[in-house]
Amino acid sequence: MASENKSCKNEDVLEIVSKDSEVELCVEDSSSDDEDLIQVDKENSSDSGYEILLPQSDDDDYEPLSPSSPAQPSEQYHSQATQSTSAPTVPQLPESSNNDDYEQPLQSPAKRKAKLKPARSKARKSGPPEQEEMWHNKKEEDRNPEPFKFMPSRVPGPTFNKTASWSPLSLFQLFFSVPVVQTIIQNTNANAARRKAAGVKFQWTDLTVKDFYVFLAIIVFTGLVSVHHRADYWKREWPYNFHFPQEYMSRNRFEAIVWSLHLSNLKDDEENKKKRNTPQYDRLFKIKPLYDQIVNACKANFQPYENICIDERMVASKARISVKQCMKAKPTKRGYKLFVLADSASGYTWNFSVYTGKSESSISHGLSYSAVLDLLPFSLLGRGYTLYLDHFYTSPVLFQYLHKNCFGCCGTIKKTQSDFPRTEKNDFPKRAERGDMRWIRKDEVLFVKWIETREITMCSTVHRAFSGKTVQRRVKEAGAWSAKQIPVPDAVLDYNKNMHGVDLSDALIGYYSVQQKTKKWYKTFFYHFVDIAIVNSFILHKEICRSQGQEPVTQKKFWEHLAVEMLSFAVGSAPAAPSPTLTCMPRYYGSDATQSRRYCRRCLDAGIPRVKTPIYCRACNVPLCLTSKKNCFERWHDKQEYLSSVNVH
């Protein structure tokens, strides 16, 4: 009885599992702290189709309870469980303690009660079972998605009159308009006055339109002619004896403009600084006046063609500022990151935004989702465009949203994307051949996997899986290289053709760039905005020439013509200092010819330094030697007349 009383402390549960139904029988004891399970499994039994799993105990004298025979509980349960094999029945257990005719073999101070509860089973859905998704091969036909009708808001191409005559400078002034230039000049003069008031010692005269365009011509010249140090442009020794820029602006004046260059209003800048560490603080406030004008001008002067693309662009910088990013996969690994929307055919930078860090708009769907939508003003673009993206931006959720707004999408996608198919049914074999492919379509979104030198995954809403197109690749077979045609999905071909619009724009900027070394982050953006304006002007020039049936000039010639026109515009915008009757005549600097002397310009150009003269030309304001043995005055003017006649012809 001691062992029987000890076994009464546990709870005995009998679970019977059958093919048709499952019933779990529990006998609870209020004085018991543990639960012992007895499971009868019909599939594993040799006699009646049931298997009895007895509760385990750490005590050697443990004996389970039985209502009829306490000494042989397992045989009693087994005999009850094997009474019928065709219709399983619940074993007879002790009835409730309310039945007076039943006499329990073991009396316990606590009342025992029995209850039946159904065992847990998976609920089956009504209706036919869902078909498991599987990958399809290239032999299985895919449907053609219905294309959107291309309906841009404006005629694609330049939005202005293409029949008029447009010079490089007039195209550049579409981006650097007169109000933009006036704003920069006013803010630069105000910043120079503040620096002078702070005790910085440097020569300064107010910046004018003439000075600003000469300054722009010099930085365009630095993009054409590269030297190791900026001061080398003003050297007179060979091989740095450039006539330009020293004939139009001194080095000190140029450096003073660079040091004082400022884009934003000083008072508004101070107000913005007070908002630091608050949501109202604008990190890009110092470039906002020019930034907004350049973006609006890019969108106003050109309408993209049917295919557009979005990608990142890095502007190199070593400044210590939180806006700077690091992208190891880019050629420029450290700098400022821009999200750029460009025309795939021409490389025109149509819209861009500077990344400043996480914002509230990127929390709900992620940075890539919000970056794409910020660059797509649907009302200004129209409908029917096809957008190409890389795996950073691609997501089925974004593609479905753009599909509802009549925008087609195509791009590479990561296999780790949450909505990418996870099924392995009919997937690639262990060693797939080159050109093999698999695809799955979910509504309007197509997922494609293609084997080239590695596995490539694509996502598209405008392509069918495979239409029989091939691509030529060099393959090594039997130790020899040969050309072979391998099948390729349509999405891969169109992606390779239309995704490189931003890369084309970056390449055009990289060939000739006005970027200068600077410690101020906003000046880095100023130089980059000048690059964008010049490259977009060159693309507009090519579009105009193509519409007129003319041959466009090269990018190098375009830069050269732009610098020359900037200088001519600067001279024309300056007030006429010399009178029309003023002729080239020699004049002394002062009454004492031995005290007031300057270095002769012609001698310096010829590489003969430290030759001073008290005489200068009153019209040209150039010091020149004029003695009985040396007449630099005459020779210098003869050369100027010759150069003028050559330029005219």
Phi and psi in degrees as a GROMACS rama.xvg file:
@    title "Ramachandran Plot"
@    xaxis  label "Phi"
@    yaxis  label "Psi"
@TYPE xy
-65.9756  -42.4729  ALA-2
-69.6071  -34.3667  SER-3
-69.2495  -40.361  GLU-4
-64.7378  -34.8491  ASN-5
-67.1232  -37.4989  LYS-6
-72.5436  -20.3031  SER-7
-71.626  -11.8114  CYS-8
-73.9088  -16.2825  LYS-9
-97.5228  162.617  ASN-10
-101.962  128.398  GLU-11
-99.791  127.346  ASP-12
-124.515  129.931  VAL-13
-113.744  120.205  LEU-14
-115.267  122.801  GLU-15
-112.768  121.367  ILE-16
-109.582  122.645  VAL-17
-123.409  172.558  SER-18
-71.7284  -32.6818  LYS-19
-90.4479  -39.8024  ASP-20
-151.261  162.533  SER-21
-125.756  131.135  GLU-22
-130.346  135.088  VAL-23
-118.044  124.229  GLU-24
-107.382  125.65  LEU-25
-120.147  133.268  CYS-26
-114.668  114.798  VAL-27
-101.681  142.005  GLU-28
-123.978  121.752  ASP-29
-66.4664  -22.3957  SER-30
-92.4809  3.68131  SER-31
-99.8676  141.518  SER-32
-101.773  -19.6735  ASP-33
-113.748  168.166  ASP-34
-126.009  130.218  GLU-35
-113.141  133.083  ASP-36
-108.181  137.858  LEU-37
-121.526  116.585  ILE-38
-113.317  131.545  GLN-39
-113.249  116.658  VAL-40
-111.095  119.233  ASP-41
-70.9011  -31.833  LYS-42
-71.2362  -25.3756  GLU-43
-102.759  5.00826  ASN-44
-90.6806  141.848  SER-45
-90.2461  -28.4901  SER-46
-93.008  -57.0917  ASP-47
-114.389  5.45552  SER-48
85.5684  12.6348  GLY-49
-124.252  152.556  TYR-50
-124.93  128.128  GLU-51
-95.9255  121.707  ILE-52
-104.794  111.269  LEU-53
-84.636  150.195  LEU-54
-67.3361  145.946  PRO-55
-98.9143  146.713  GLN-56
-140.142  149.154  SER-57
-81.1877  -15.0208  ASP-58
-88.0087  136.227  ASP-59
-73.3918  -27.1334  ASP-60
-91.5233  15.9468  ASP-61
-73.0156  131.09  TYR-62
-135.616  123.836  GLU-63
-68.6555  156.678  PRO-64
-74.7995  151.89  LEU-65
-143.795  138.478  SER-66
-69.7844  -26.0931  PRO-67
-104.381  -41.6785  SER-68
-135.125  103.791  SER-69
-65.7606  -26.8192  PRO-70
-77.3392  -23.7806  ALA-71
-131.967  75.2958  GLN-72
-73.4509  -37.6242  PRO-73
-68.093  -38.0359  SER-74
-66.6777  -37.5567  GLU-75
-62.5448  -46.8867  GLN-76
-64.9232  -38.4135  TYR-77
-66.9477  -39.5793  HIS-78
-66.8212  -36.4355  SER-79
-70.4285  -33.3859  GLN-80
-78.5559  -19.8614  ALA-81
-105.925  21.8965  THR-82
-70.5202  -35.2795  GLN-83
-143.244  133.624  SER-84
-98.639  -23.2646  THR-85
-80.7344  -39.1644  SER-86
-128.404  99.179  ALA-87
-63.8256  139.229  PRO-88
-122.679  160.197  THR-89
-78.7251  130.5  VAL-90
-59.5407  148.144  PRO-91
-75.5701  115.411  GLN-92
-110.356  166.231  LEU-93
-57.967  133.826  PRO-94
-70.7179  177.297  GLU-95
-64.2037  155.963  SER-96
-67.2853  -9.01669  SER-97
-73.7901  -17.1491  ASN-98
-80.8182  115.119  ASN-99
-76.5276  -24.7056  ASP-100
-73.2061  -20.872  ASP-101
-90.257  133.21  TYR-102
-114.993  111.318  GLU-103
-68.2806  137.228  GLN-104
-68.5049  -27.2566  PRO-105
-120.255  120.851  LEU-106
-91.8501  126.533  GLN-107
-119.204  145.09  SER-108
-61.4335  -28.2167  PRO-109
-92.8978  142.556  ALA-110
-71.7139  140.433  LYS-111
-103.114  138.059  ARG-112
-133.774  147.471  LYS-113
-119.62  140.139  ALA-114
-141.79  147.346  LYS-115
-101.619  132.178  LEU-116
-136.957  139.716  LYS-117
-67.7555  141.034  PRO-118
-72.3895  156.536  ALA-119
-70.9189  133.617  ARG-120
-142.624  147.881  SER-121
-70.0194  128.726  LYS-122
-75.8841  132.624  ALA-123
-92.3037  134.696  ARG-124
-75.0059  142.782  LYS-125
-75.7784  150.056  SER-126
97.1091  178.476  GLY-127
-68.3414  146.681  PRO-128
-68.8556  149.633  PRO-129
-71.8277  142.248  GLU-130
-80.0682  129.558  GLN-131
-70.1303  135.874  GLU-132
-71.7034  149.576  GLU-133
-147.869  155.847  MET-134
-77.7292  142.218  TRP-135
-108.131  149.538  HIS-136
-93.5796  -179.722  ASN-137
-70.3173  -17.4579  LYS-138
-78.1425  -20.6416  LYS-139
-83.6302  133.81  GLU-140
-77.1462  141.328  GLU-141
-114.144  152.277  ASP-142
-78.6737  154.573  ARG-143
-85.3874  119.474  ASN-144
-66.6844  143.986  PRO-145
-72.2209  118.911  GLU-146
-74.432  152.814  PRO-147
-81.9698  147.286  PHE-148
-77.2609  127.741  LYS-149
-74.689  111.33  PHE-150
-132.472  78.1516  MET-151
-70.9916  155.969  PRO-152
-71.3853  -23.5956  SER-153
-136.704  168.759  ARG-154
-68.3018  128.563  VAL-155
-60.3714  142.44  PRO-156
113.185  -166.463  GLY-157
-60.5655  138.699  PRO-158
-92.1524  -5.91941  THR-159
-97.9156  -177.118  PHE-160
-70.696  110.053  ASN-161
-82.3822  -10.5952  LYS-162
-83.2991  -15.1865  THR-163
-77.2628  168.655  ALA-164
-89.3535  119.895  SER-165
-118.551  117.89  TRP-166
-86.8475  164.836  SER-167
-56.6754  -38.5841  PRO-168
-69.226  -39.2186  LEU-169
-65.7055  -34.1076  SER-170
-70.3671  -39.2629  LEU-171
-64.3996  -35.5137  PHE-172
-73.2664  -8.52132  GLN-173
-66.0094  -27.8497  LEU-174
-99.9734  -42.5966  PHE-175
-101.203  79.2664  PHE-176
-76.2243  174.886  SER-177
-61.2721  -44.9759  VAL-178
-61.9176  -36.6438  PRO-179
-64.8785  -44.4792  VAL-180
-64.7396  -42.3507  VAL-181
-63.1987  -38.8879  GLN-182
-63.5936  -44.1688  THR-183
-63.6075  -40.9543  ILE-184
-64.7109  -44.3476  ILE-185
-63.5846  -45.55  GLN-186
-69.0908  -32.9238  ASN-187
-68.4925  -42.855  THR-188
-62.8821  -39.5096  ASN-189
-66.2985  -38.8649  ALA-190
-68.0728  -37.7026  ASN-191
-64.5257  -40.448  ALA-192
-64.5297  -37.7976  ALA-193
-65.9975  -39.7207  ARG-194
-66.8024  -38.9026  ARG-195
-64.5565  -40.286  LYS-196
-67.8615  -26.2106  ALA-197
-79.8186  -5.27778  ALA-198
101.635  7.93929  GLY-199
-75.3594  126.782  VAL-200
-95.6467  111.614  LYS-201
-162.885  154.084  PHE-202
-78.9759  133.45  GLN-203
-147.887  130.413  TRP-204
-122.862  149.194  THR-205
-54.8516  136.871  ASP-206
-71.3698  134.916  LEU-207
-116.609  174.104  THR-208
-62.2549  -38.7606  VAL-209
-61.745  -48.3553  LYS-210
-62.1334  -38.7392  ASP-211
-66.629  -40.5582  PHE-212
-74.2488  -30.4283  TYR-213
-65.6652  -40.6971  VAL-214
-60.0531  -44.3804  PHE-215
-63.8859  -39.6677  LEU-216
-63.2577  -35.5582  ALA-217
-68.6484  -42.8532  ILE-218
-72.0716  -27.8186  ILE-219
-67.4585  -38.5588  VAL-220
-63.7482  -37.2013  PHE-221
-66.3014  -25.1799  THR-222
-74.1052  -22.747  GLY-223
-90.1304  -41.3206  LEU-224
-116.007  119.82  VAL-225
-106.265  133.815  SER-226
-131.026  168.006  VAL-227
-73.0075  -39.5787  HIS-228
-126.903  144.723  HIS-229
-64.0718  -29.6631  ARG-230
-67.7973  -17.8677  ALA-231
-66.7123  -20.4187  ASP-232
-66.4151  -22.2958  TYR-233
-103.879  5.86991  TRP-234
-73.8406  147.063  LYS-235
-103.255  -10.7469  ARG-236
-81.5416  152.974  GLU-237
-69.509  140.222  TRP-238
-97.5824  19.3301  PRO-239
-102.769  17.0001  TYR-240
-80.1327  69.8623  ASN-241
-80.3183  137.358  PHE-242
-72.1625  -33.9919  HIS-243
-111.13  134.683  PHE-244
-100.905  2.45344  PRO-245
-65.471  -21.7619  GLN-246
-79.4802  -15.7515  GLU-247
-111.905  -28.4286  TYR-248
-154.598  135.594  MET-249
-73.7652  161.664  SER-250
-65.7719  -40.3904  ARG-251
-62.477  -38.7877  ASN-252
-67.3177  -41.2483  ARG-253
-63.3748  -45.3119  PHE-254
-65.9146  -34.9327  GLU-255
-64.382  -38.3495  ALA-256
-68.1048  -40.0266  ILE-257
-63.1339  -43.7319  VAL-258
-65.8218  -36.3782  TRP-259
-94.1778  -2.89116  SER-260
-58.4728  127.476  LEU-261
-146.882  142.694  HIS-262
-107.212  -27.2896  LEU-263
-107.076  164.127  SER-264
-72.9556  134.062  ASN-265
-65.8611  -40.6316  LEU-266
-66.2397  -44.0187  LYS-267
-65.963  -31.5881  ASP-268
-65.9471  -39.4826  ASP-269
-66.5247  -38.9704  GLU-270
-63.7196  -37.3178  GLU-271
-68.858  -33.6847  ASN-272
-64.4437  -31.667  LYS-273
-67.572  -19.7737  LYS-274
-91.6683  10.7348  LYS-275
-59.6539  143.288  ARG-276
67.914  22.3954  ASN-277
-126.862  158.692  THR-278
-62.019  -21.6433  PRO-279
-81.0906  -8.39605  GLN-280
-71.9102  131.954  TYR-281
-107.292  113.277  ASP-282
-69.463  -25.6099  ARG-283
-101.481  21.6653  LEU-284
-63.6036  -34.8994  PHE-285
-68.4377  -16.7122  LYS-286
-113.591  0.157496  ILE-287
-57.8521  -43.8681  LYS-288
-57.5588  -47.1324  PRO-289
-77.1929  -35.7744  LEU-290
-59.2449  -50.2566  TYR-291
-64.935  -40.1629  ASP-292
-66.2293  -40.6487  GLN-293
-67.0728  -42.8531  ILE-294
-63.1236  -44.7728  VAL-295
-64.7801  -37.9081  ASN-296
-68.1661  -37.6752  ALA-297
-61.9075  -40.7507  CYS-298
-77.6423  -27.5776  LYS-299
-80.7244  -29.5917  ALA-300
-97.4337  1.85129  ASN-301
-154.341  140.829  PHE-302
-113.743  121.285  GLN-303
-63.6541  156.526  PRO-304
-79.5874  -170.451  TYR-305
-64.8446  -33.487  GLU-306
-104.288  127.591  ASN-307
-131.253  164.341  ILE-308
-146.041  157.514  CYS-309
-128.571  134.054  ILE-310
-156.559  170.982  ASP-311
-87.7366  155.55  GLU-312
-136.325  136.155  ARG-313
-108.416  130.687  MET-314
-105.918  113.827  VAL-315
-62.1089  136.746  ALA-316
-164.068  146.469  SER-317
-112.09  14.3412  LYS-318
-66.3236  146.893  ALA-319
-92.0929  89.6601  ARG-320
-147.651  148.261  ILE-321
-68.5004  -18.7734  SER-322
-72.3428  -21.9824  VAL-323
-67.0636  140.721  LYS-324
-122.257  168.182  GLN-325
-129.393  121.025  CYS-326
-129.403  102.316  MET-327
-69.5419  -21.3644  LYS-328
-81.4717  -10.9906  ALA-329
-92.3289  152.97  LYS-330
-59.1365  -41.4608  PRO-331
-94.06  105.192  THR-332
-84.4387  -28.7606  LYS-333
-128.701  133.7  ARG-334
160.747  -156.398  GLY-335
-95.6755  135.076  TYR-336
-98.8398  130.941  LYS-337
-119.614  137.521  LEU-338
-92.2492  122.287  PHE-339
-122.783  132.376  VAL-340
-106.341  122.16  LEU-341
-129.369  155.339  ALA-342
-74.4806  129.794  ASP-343
-68.1403  -32.8777  SER-344
-78.1561  -44.6127  ALA-345
-103.315  -20.4524  SER-346
82.0072  13.038  GLY-347
-67.4146  127.872  TYR-348
-77.572  105.46  THR-349
-92.3325  -34.4842  TRP-350
-154.418  148.891  ASN-351
-156.757  157.938  PHE-352
-142.392  146.184  SER-353
-92.7443  128.455  VAL-354
-81.7043  124.134  TYR-355
-115.779  6.10804  THR-356
119.608  -177.667  GLY-357
-65.9119  141.178  LYS-358
-133.398  171.549  SER-359
-66.3636  -29.7939  GLU-360
-70.0386  -21.4771  SER-361
-97.0569  4.88088  SER-362
-79.617  -42.516  ILE-363
-67.216  -51.6782  SER-364
-110.978  -5.97411  HIS-365
105.946  163.955  GLY-366
-65.2729  -44.1356  LEU-367
-63.362  -38.9401  SER-368
-64.4924  -49.1288  TYR-369
-70.097  -32.9165  SER-370
-64.0953  -38.164  ALA-371
-69.343  -45.596  VAL-372
-68.4465  -30.7348  LEU-373
-66.9083  -25.8206  ASP-374
-92.5576  -0.933652  LEU-375
-117.686  85.7013  LEU-376
-77.4641  101.391  PRO-377
-61.3491  -37.0809  PHE-378
-66.7975  -32.6227  SER-379
-83.815  -30.6386  LEU-380
-81.6937  -48.4404  LEU-381
112.031  -144.409  GLY-382
-143.89  162.043  ARG-383
92.0258  6.45986  GLY-384
-76.3747  156.205  TYR-385
-114.992  119.58  THR-386
-102.65  132.247  LEU-387
-113.138  132.876  TYR-388
-134.959  162.275  LEU-389
-99.4686  -177.233  ASP-390
-67.8016  -15.2841  HIS-391
-67.6719  -34.1066  PHE-392
-99.0197  -26.4234  TYR-393
-67.7322  129.964  THR-394
-155.634  142.147  SER-395
-58.8072  -32.4497  PRO-396
-64.5043  -43.7056  VAL-397
-65.4466  -41.686  LEU-398
-64.3599  -38.9606  PHE-399
-67.942  -38.2361  GLN-400
-65.7765  -44.6338  TYR-401
-68.2359  -30.6467  LEU-402
-65.0625  -36.1528  HIS-403
-67.7205  -25.3961  LYS-404
-95.9773  19.6726  ASN-405
63.9163  39.3486  CYS-406
-120.308  125.839  PHE-407
-84.6385  152.902  GLY-408
-138.333  150.156  CYS-409
-154.039  139.031  CYS-410
-176.781  165.44  GLY-411
-74.0463  155.838  THR-412
-143.138  146.715  ILE-413
-81.809  145.295  LYS-414
-71.6471  -14.6598  LYS-415
-85.8122  0.698977  THR-416
-59.4488  142.305  GLN-417
-61.4162  -34.6281  SER-418
-96.2366  7.04156  ASP-419
-74.3662  139.362  PHE-420
-57.9875  132.712  PRO-421
-99.3789  -6.11786  ARG-422
-66.6729  147.477  THR-423
-112.627  7.1445  GLU-424
-69.9795  125.305  LYS-425
60.3817  34.5305  ASN-426
-79.492  -178.631  ASP-427
-59.7893  145.368  PHE-428
-67.3409  176.294  PRO-429
-62.1738  -39.7203  LYS-430
-121.048  88.5302  ARG-431
-79.5782  147.978  ALA-432
-79.7737  157.22  GLU-433
-68.2747  127.732  ARG-434
99.468  -8.28856  GLY-435
-71.3323  151.026  ASP-436
-148.545  156.08  MET-437
-136.691  149.556  ARG-438
-148.206  152.431  TRP-439
-140.069  135.886  ILE-440
-113.701  126.59  ARG-441
-116.558  100.728  LYS-442
58.5391  -117.135  ASP-443
-92.7055  -4.54952  GLU-444
-97.5283  128.124  VAL-445
-109.787  131.597  LEU-446
-111.357  128.787  PHE-447
-130.159  136.277  VAL-448
-119.037  132.878  LYS-449
-135.109  137.708  TRP-450
-98.2501  115.042  ILE-451
-115.466  -122.532  GLU-452
-72.7862  -19.2513  THR-453
-147.392  175.143  ARG-454
-80.0963  129.787  GLU-455
-117.304  131.007  ILE-456
-114.336  133.454  THR-457
-127.599  158.05  MET-458
-138.934  135.746  CYS-459
-154.239  152.641  SER-460
-118.417  5.5976  THR-461
-124.177  1.38328  VAL-462
-121.67  155.048  HIS-463
-91.0895  166.172  ARG-464
-64.0188  -50.8717  ALA-465
-154.813  132.601  PHE-466
-120.994  13.5168  SER-467
94.1909  6.63578  GLY-468
-76.5474  151.679  LYS-469
-131.41  165.601  THR-470
-137.64  144.148  VAL-471
-87.5059  131.435  GLN-472
-135.737  150.809  ARG-473
-86.7502  124.978  ARG-474
-125.757  138.998  VAL-475
-95.7427  114.25  LYS-476
-128.869  127.967  GLU-477
57.3332  38.0597  ALA-478
79.2332  4.37336  GLY-479
-128.049  143.57  ALA-480
-87.448  137.693  TRP-481
-148.276  156.728  SER-482
-83.8151  135.308  ALA-483
-139.37  139.677  LYS-484
-89.2467  121.887  GLN-485
-118.262  146.452  ILE-486
-65.6268  148.341  PRO-487
-142.895  138.119  VAL-488
-66.3973  151.46  PRO-489
-62.7011  -34.9534  ASP-490
-63.966  -35.518  ALA-491
-67.7563  -43.5523  VAL-492
-62.0116  -47.8477  LEU-493
-69.1267  -33.0606  ASP-494
-65.1704  -45.2577  TYR-495
-64.7706  -26.4874  ASN-496
-82.9397  -34.2561  LYS-497
-115.961  -0.428685  ASN-498
-85.1327  -14.4817  MET-499
-97.5353  29.2172  HIS-500
-67.0823  -44.217  GLY-501
-67.9853  -38.6426  VAL-502
-63.6041  -36.1531  ASP-503
-65.1305  -42.6785  LEU-504
-63.8546  -41.449  SER-505
-62.9371  -37.5966  ASP-506
-66.2655  -41.7422  ALA-507
-64.3402  -36.1484  LEU-508
-70.0513  -35.6283  ILE-509
-70.6889  -28.0275  GLY-510
-63.5763  -48.0855  TYR-511
-136.789  119.746  TYR-512
-135.963  145.038  SER-513
-93.5933  8.5913  VAL-514
-58.6941  130.897  GLN-515
-119.816  154.48  GLN-516
-72.7672  131.585  LYS-517
-153.981  153.91  THR-518
-93.6129  -11.1247  LYS-519
-98.5291  127.714  LYS-520
-67.1114  -33.8345  TRP-521
-72.6811  -24.2537  TYR-522
-72.5545  -32.0342  LYS-523
-60.1614  -41.9941  THR-524
-68.6394  -34.2726  PHE-525
-59.6901  -47.5233  PHE-526
-63.9618  -37.3718  TYR-527
-68.4873  -36.593  HIS-528
-64.9454  -35.2548  PHE-529
-63.7158  -41.1615  VAL-530
-60.3002  -45.3104  ASP-531
-61.7723  -42.5729  ILE-532
-63.8366  -41.7653  ALA-533
-69.7226  -43.8124  ILE-534
-65.9202  -42.7359  VAL-535
-64.6829  -35.5157  ASN-536
-64.0511  -40.537  SER-537
-64.3092  -39.5306  PHE-538
-65.9598  -40.6246  ILE-539
-63.1224  -37.9377  LEU-540
-60.3693  -43.1568  HIS-541
-65.8448  -38.063  LYS-542
-64.8386  -40.5653  GLU-543
-65.8234  -45.5607  ILE-544
-63.0482  -37.0172  CYS-545
-67.3509  -38.52  ARG-546
-69.8971  -28.8452  SER-547
-92.6304  -0.216834  GLN-548
73.3577  26.7839  GLY-549
-108.711  163.645  GLN-550
-91.065  120.576  GLU-551
-72.9941  156.294  PRO-552
-78.3379  164.207  VAL-553
-72.7101  166.296  THR-554
-64.4648  -37.1842  GLN-555
-63.0998  -45.769  LYS-556
-63.167  -37.0888  LYS-557
-61.9179  -43.3183  PHE-558
-64.6085  -40.6018  TRP-559
-63.5984  -45.7261  GLU-560
-64.0935  -36.2187  HIS-561
-64.5842  -42.3668  LEU-562
-64.5845  -42.0374  ALA-563
-63.9041  -42.4896  VAL-564
-69.2356  -32.1498  GLU-565
-64.2199  -41.9656  MET-566
-64.6778  -43.0005  LEU-567
-63.4476  -39.6393  SER-568
-66.6098  -37.4264  PHE-569
-64.4468  -42.8214  ALA-570
-66.1508  -39.7502  VAL-571
-70.4228  -28.6523  GLY-572
-81.834  -14.9026  SER-573
-79.6988  149.627  ALA-574
-66.2994  145.821  PRO-575
-72.1848  104.879  ALA-576
-77.4384  -56.6956  ALA-577
-79.0442  142.329  PRO-578
-76.0351  158.536  SER-579
-62.1458  -26.5716  PRO-580
-84.8983  -7.15524  THR-581
-74.514  122.49  LEU-582
-111.525  169.401  THR-583
-78.8772  105.198  CYS-584
-135.138  145.739  MET-585
-72.4166  147.514  PRO-586
-150.476  147.56  ARG-587
-84.8387  148.842  TYR-588
-69.5238  -36.4756  TYR-589
-153.175  -178.76  GLY-590
-70.2118  -31.9551  SER-591
-97.7266  107.649  ASP-592
-70.5612  -18.4118  ALA-593
-86.2699  -18.2022  THR-594
-96.3243  -45.5737  GLN-595
-93.6126  98.0169  SER-596
-137.97  151.952  ARG-597
-132.359  162.553  ARG-598
-72.8848  134.478  TYR-599
-67.1274  129.864  CYS-600
-66.6604  -43.7023  ARG-601
-68.0301  -37.5625  ARG-602
-66.1158  -38.7116  CYS-603
-64.5889  -41.705  LEU-604
-63.9147  -31.2537  ASP-605
-83.5585  -1.2131  ALA-606
86.3104  18.7323  GLY-607
-108.986  96.7564  ILE-608
-81.6675  167.731  PRO-609
60.0739  40.3435  ARG-610
-111.513  108.265  VAL-611
-100.681  152.033  LYS-612
-144.295  144.99  THR-613
-88.0359  1.44542  PRO-614
-108.069  143.035  ILE-615
-142.351  162.819  TYR-616
-84.9786  127.897  CYS-617
-71.0089  -27.6122  ARG-618
-85.8939  -42.9301  ALA-619
-89.3139  -17.1289  CYS-620
55.6491  48.6143  ASN-621
-125.209  126.96  VAL-622
-72.7662  131.229  PRO-623
-143.574  145.061  LEU-624
-72.8464  141.242  CYS-625
-149.924  91.659  LEU-626
-132.904  178.289  THR-627
-69.5785  -24.8517  SER-628
-99.9604  -17.8087  LYS-629
-143.418  118.787  LYS-630
-119.174  73.7392  ASN-631
-69.0694  -25.6858  CYS-632
-59.2911  -49.0107  PHE-633
-69.4044  -45.1773  GLU-634
-66.5233  -37.3013  ARG-635
-66.5927  -41.4299  TRP-636
-70.3584  -34.3615  HIS-637
-62.9996  -39.6935  ASP-638
-67.2126  -38.8922  LYS-639
-65.2307  -39.7316  GLN-640
-64.9772  -37.7317  GLU-641
-66.1984  -44.1264  TYR-642
-64.7008  -36.3866  LEU-643
-65.6517  -41.1088  SER-644
-66.6924  -35.3259  SER-645
-67.1229  -42.0561  VAL-646
-66.0176  -34.1784  ASN-647
-66.3696  -43.9321  VAL-648
